[in-house]
Amino acid sequence: MLHRPLPVLKSVLAVSILMQLAASGCRDLENPPQKASPEIQRQDTSPSADLRWLAKEDPSCQADGLSVAVSEITVYEWDGRQTAPKKVSFKGSAGPDREFVSQNITGSLIGFVSDYNCTISATGAEICKVDKAKVQPEPTAFRMCRANATYARESLESLTLTSQYYTESAYSFYEAIAGRKSGIIKSILVPQPIFMRHFTKADGTTSDRVDVNNASFASIPADGDQAKMGAFFIFPTSQKSFAASGVNLWEVPFVMRHEFGHHVLSHYLDKTLGATSLRLAKDVSLESIMPVSYRKHSSEAAFGLASGVTAPQFALDGINETFADLFAYFAGNSAKAPLAGVRCLDVSRDPSSAVTARGSKKGLDSARVAIYEGRSAPLKSDGCSEPQFDDEHDIATALGQPMASFIEQATPNLDASVRGEVLLAWASNLKILVATPSNVSLDTLVVELVKAVKQKNPNVTSACVHFKAAITGLPKASAACAN
């Protein structure tokens, strides 16, 4: 049975949470917002004029008292070289209000536009005040009036339906994993949100920028008659990025599966982290919001954690990204090169590649760990695809392939759902570990993966040889693998 559609989103708290998320890409925030997950890559912004805006193909589709049953849709899928249409079976419906829903997606919110007034200090720090955000105009529900129709690739309908299909496929993979934790919440989509930042520099000059080329997940707490729900944000593509690669991120199956991986880890960690370590507002329940890190990028703080960010939290941020990459990879049945041709992600975030785009070997040695923990300066980088090891996404770059290989070697000739079992066992272990924040570090978080692998296959001596060689900067995890 399908859940209630979008009228439940009229909650003031729900809109408030969505507004706070809009500012999350700012590198240095006053009163930083709570956020469900880091995005799939470092936040990318673009001048507002560079935005590729997709319009509805059926702009006149409105509630008319009729119902539409959908059994198939056309989605657009990137194969590493080009995007092609693909007709797929898909069960969904649009009731008398025409709001399109499917098994786990209770609707989509379109026309979400939020404005933020921000400043850029003389040192280059970006500061966006969350309490100055405003949403305009009021977002509306995504409606469908044509059953089993094929929409053009460059339409808001295709963006929404393609994203919905890959998100539902991630739900299906999760539901197929034996021993999974029940009760994972239903979600909405927020396709093409416009998160507009109006910047004023110290010299008085101004500029407008929007968040582009990304995706994100958040949990919205229950409020009144509104049930707790997840929200997947699918950001627009910039003209510059599309001209360079020819791909929209929502056309890459790995992307929505990655965001769903954040949903899974949020579901497992539940209420185990204390509010102090996560900087949660008093009126927001813990299970609804996952941590996010904020680094200072200015001459005042060349490296090190931003004020108010704890080391355990920042360690968990890196593992959150890594977990999401692994979930996406196994949900795609370990297909090689799942991000081929995708700007900034391509080889570096590919869990099947042992090297980055520039040929650096993946893994975490002591020097890279020291950078991430704020004890050394970040590496120089001349492009978005090469890690500097000062960002949680760089941890996913470093650990994704060694961990994927370790799990695969420990579960040879077994299907993807068994590897999913290992991931969920790791998530269960993490729940216990993070209950005591003082015990949390990159090293101890990876120890829990080793334990999860051994729970599935105690004889991992051969697999450990290769894994230990990739994590020399994590002595406790290395020792756990050897014992």
C-alpha positions, 0 to 999 in steps of 0.5 A, a space after each residue: 500500500 502506498 503512503 500518503 502523498 505530499 500534503 504531509 510536507 506542509 509541516 513547518 518543521 519539515 520546511 525548516 529542515 529543508 531550508 537549513 540544508 540549503 546552506 550546508 555547502 558553505 565551507 564555514 558557517 555561523 550556527 551550522 545547520 544539521 544535515 543528514 549526509 555529506 553529498 557525493 562530492 565536495 560541494 560544487 557551486 556555479 554562477 546562477 547564469 550557468 544553471 541548466 534549468 529543466 522545465 516540465 514537459 506537461 506544465 498544465 498537469 494539475 489535480 483533476 479528480 482522475 487517477 493514473 496507474 503506471 506500469 512502466 516508465 522511460 529512464 535515462 542511463 549513463 553507460 560511461 560514454 553516453 546517456 540512452 533511454 531505457 524503458 523499465 517496469 515500474 509500479 507507481 500511481 497518480 491519484 485524483 490529485 495527480 501526485 505521483 507515488 511509488 512503493 517507497 517514494 511518497 511524492 516529489 517536491 518541485 519548485 524548491 527555491 531558497 535564498 541565503 545572504 552570505 559574506 566572504 571575509 578578507 581571508 576568503 571564509 564563506 559565512 551563510 547565516 541559516 536564520 536569514 534563509 527564506 523559501 520562495 515561492 512555496 514548493 509544490 507536488 510533482 504531478 503526472 497526467 500521462 500513464 506510461 509516457 516517455 518524456 524527453 531527457 531534458 525535462 523535469 519529468 525525466 529527472 524525477 522519474 529517473 531519480 525515483 527509479 534508481 532510488 527504488 532500486 536501492 530500496 529493493 536491494 536493501 530489502 533483499 539483504 537477509 537480517 536487515 534492520 526493519 522499518 527503514 523510512 519512506 522518502 520524498 524526492 526534491 528534484 532540481 532545488 535551487 539553493 541560491 547564495 547571495 555573496 557580499 565580499 569585504 570590498 562590497 562587490 556581490 555575486 550569486 551562486 547556486 549549488 550544482 552537480 550533486 545529490 544529498 540525503 536528509 531525514 525529516 523528523 515526525 511532526 504532528 500528523 507528518 510521519 518521519 520521512 527521508 528526503 533525496 535532493 537532486 541538484 541541477 547540472 551546470 552548463 559548464 559541467 554538462 558541456 565537459 561530460 554530457 552527463 547529469 548525475 541522476 542518470 548515473 545509477 551509482 549516485 542515487 544508490 550512494 545517497 541511499 547508503 547514507 539513508 541506511 547508515 542513518 537508519 542503523 545508527 539511530 539514537 546512539 550518538 550524543 547531541 553534543 557531539 553532533 551539534 543537534 538542535 534541541 527540537 530535532 530528534 537524533 535519528 533524523 539527522 546524520 553528522 556533517 563536517 565543516 572545514 575552515 578554508 582560509 589563511 587563518 586556518 590552513 589545516 585542522 578541524 573547524 571550530 566546534 567539530 569533534 574528531 570522532 564526528 569528523 572520523 564518522 563523516 569519512 566512514 559515512 561517505 565510504 559506507 555509502 560508496 560501498 553500498 552503491 557499489 554492491 547494489 550495482 552488483 560490483 559492476 566495474 567503473 560505475 562512475 566512468 566519465 563522470 567529472 570529479 568522481 570517475 576513477 577516484 571514487 570508483 571502488 573497483 579502481 586501485 588508483 586515483 585519476 592521477 595514478 596515486 595508489 588508494 589507501 590510508 598511510 600515516 601521512 594521509 591520516 595525519 592530514 585528515 585528523 588535522 595534524 598536517 597540511 592538506 596535499 596540493 591538488 590541481 583538480 577536483 578528482 585528486 584527493 587532498 585528504 582533508 575532506 570526508 569524501 577523500 576518505 571514501 576515495 582512499 578506503 572504498 577500493 581496499 574495503 570493497 576488495 577485502 569484502 569481495 575476497 572474503 565472500 568469493 562466488 557469493 551474490 551481492 546481497 551477501 556482501 550487503 550483509 557484511 555492510 549491515 553487520 558493520 553498521 550494527 557494529 558501528 552503532 555500538 562503537 559510537 555510543 562512546 564517542 571517546 572510542 571513535 576514530 578512523 582506526 576503530 571505525 575500520 576495526 568494526 569492518 574487519 569484525 563484520 567481515 570475520 563474522 561472515 568468514 573467519 578465514 580471511 588470512 589471504 584477504 587481510 594481507 592485501 587489506 593491511 597493505 592498504 591501511 598502514 596508517 590504521 594500526 588497530 585495524 591492521 592488528 584486528 585483521 592479523 589476529 
